[in-house]
Structures are given as C-alpha cells and as structure tokens.
Amino acid sequence: MEHKELLRFREKSHFVEANDPASLLAEFFIAASQRPAVRKTLASEAPRQLPLLLISQLPRSGGSLFSQLLDGHPQLLVYPHEMRIGYPGKDTWPKLDPHDLPDRLFAKLFQPELVHFVRNGYRKPGKFKQRQAALPFDYSPRDHYRLFISLMKHPKTPRAWRFSIQNLLNGRWAYSRDGRLVLDCYFSAFFAAWPTGQTVNPRYVAGFIPSMAQSPASIARFFADYADGRLVTIMRNPVDWFVSRRAHTYKSAVRFNNLDAEIAIWNRMARLALRYQRKYGAKMMLLSFKELVANREPTMRLFANWCGIDFDAALLNQTFARRPILPNTNFNDSLEQLPSAVLERSSQLTKTEVARTLELTQTWRARLESIGCSL
C-alpha cells in the first residue's frame, strides 16, 4: 500500500474511537504488509514490571540527544524516536481505563507512524538528515499487538488491584486494575516485537516525550502510574533555545517568531522544572544542556549514579538501536563545529533580541543557576 493510503491510519483517534478497534488494527497491519508471524511467544512469561525513565522538557532542549545517548546502555530498554504513548494528545499522559477493551487500550498507546520507519528506515529530521542513510528498524506492529493482547489475558500477569471509591459511587462493586499493568504489558510486548531494542538485564524502560513536562497534571499521572519512575528535564540557555526554536520551521515557514511569547513558554518551563524538583525530590533530575554538551562524561556519570545504573561508555555517543546516528539540528554546522555552535547561537539574533531575551528570563535564570543548573 502506498504511503498516501496509509496516512488515513495516522491518528490514534482513528482506532480508539472506533466501535471495533481490533478490526481496524487488523486492516492497518495488512495495509502495512505485516504478516501474522509472531517472532517470539510469551506464553509462559508475565510482563516485565520495569520503572519508566521519562525524559521531558521543551522541544529543542536536548531531549533527542539525551535519549540517543541512553540508547546503547546495556541496562536500559530505550524507546525509539519520540515515545508517543500520549492520548488524546501526544504530550498528554494517557488515562487508561482498566475496564476498557484490550484492543482499545493498545490503540491509545500505539504509535502508527512507526510503520513509516519500518518501511523506509529511521532517521530524525534536520539538516543532517541527508548526510546519513536511513537505519533499519526491525519492528513488527502486528507482533506488538498480538503479544500485548496475550499478556493482558495471561494468567501469570500480575494483577495490581486497587479499591476504587469511584467504582462504588458508579455502582461498580468491584476492584479496579491499575493502569501500570497496561503499561507493563505494552512495553514488554513492544520490546519483544523489536528485538534490536532488547537487552539482557534491563533496569528501566526509557523514553523521550517532548512538552509533556509542560503539563503538571500529566507529570502527576505519570508518577501515579510509576511510583518508582524517574523524570529527567533538560534546561537550555534561553537565547540559544529561542534561536533553535525559531529555526524549527514547517515546510520552510517560520512558526515560532514571537520572542516575547516564546520566552514566556521558556520561563514557565523553568518554573515548572523547579517545582517538580521540590515536589518529587530524588525522583526528578534537572540537567543543564550546556553541561550535557560541554562536559558530557561527568554529566552522564552523575546521571548513571542518580538512577542506579552502571556507567558505560555507550552513554557518551548518540546511537539508534546501537548504531551510530547523526545529531538532529536545524543548522548547517559541521560535525566538528556542532558542539560549540549549539552553545553559541546568540549571533543569530540582533543585539536588541538578545538583550530582550536576557531581560525577560533574568529571574528564572538566576534561580536555575543558584541550584547548579548552568545555562
């Protein structure tokens, strides 16, 4: 089936809101040329109950970089690309009703656009895209779906039952399964359906969801589902961030050119990051983009120690499915220039724009710097 024909399956709502999501999913898998050949059976296995390491902050702040640094670590199962499990929006933590059909639960979490990478190979957008051949992406969405359904119904799948007052009020005299069970089944099935992403003894699932950290309600729901989860938020110098944000065009059209409006978004993210640090304590790590680029090894050693994994040299290089991958940038810097160039974008603005940016962010920059987040 041609790409244009597959586009009608692009939105999750297409499946979630259907009366029969199972039939639509089956149609999608056939359209994507996914044959019914499950590569691994989980008939005797319960899902892994791994904590989730969530990377989230403003776009253009180093989330893709960080997730690709984690990719090759032997104790991490790192979700490819952006982890778009959100529903109804990709940056909204999903509410998973345990009484819903397994097919509909899968549809809420499923990422149809991954099929594009299966068919065409994987590479991030950006100026370096043409410099690297697309990397193979050996993932089967059909296997993912079938394994998820199997795990949800499996007798050895642990049941986390919670008494629900709301159920009593609604006349449901029963216990309610926790949404964490659904997520454990989903990720266990995903990495079984993507053998390249597997590792022998994982400690975490890790994934990057840009912008989710802009929603305190979504972050609260994340920690409600993952009491053992971890949140990493990266803050970038507002001048460099605005330059990169403005350069993130769509079909060559500039979308983010209002300096005051964009900097208001940066200030809000800074405020929320500090709030999360106070509220979630050791479960949240606030990282400096500058330190991640300029002092990578000590930064990644600090990260490894924080989340309790071994330091590994793989944390110093960007990879996808353990293959080297080029950075995602909106600029035409050479690979040699890039590490310094990403920290010196101010030359792309006028002196007035730089001064205005620094003026508007003065309070929150000072607060971040005071706790050791170097900008």
LINSULLIN-V247631 format. One record per helix or strand of 2 or more residues. SS is the DSSP state (hx for helix, st for strand). FROM is the first residue (numbers start at 0). LEN is the number of residues. If there is no record, write none. Layout:
# LINSULLIN-V247631
SS;FROM;LEN / SS;FROM;LEN
This chain:
# LINSULLIN-V247631
hx;2;7 / hx;12;4 / hx;20;11 / st;50;5 / hx;62;8 / st;75;3 / hx;101;8 / hx;113;7 / hx;128;3 / hx;140;13 / st;160;3 / hx;164;5 / st;174;3 / hx;178;15 / hx;194;3 / st;203;5 / hx;211;3 / hx;215;10 / st;229;6 / hx;237;10 / hx;258;25 / st;283;5 / hx;288;6 / hx;295;12 / hx;312;4 / st;318;2 / st;322;2 / hx;334;7 / hx;344;4 / hx;350;10 / hx;361;9
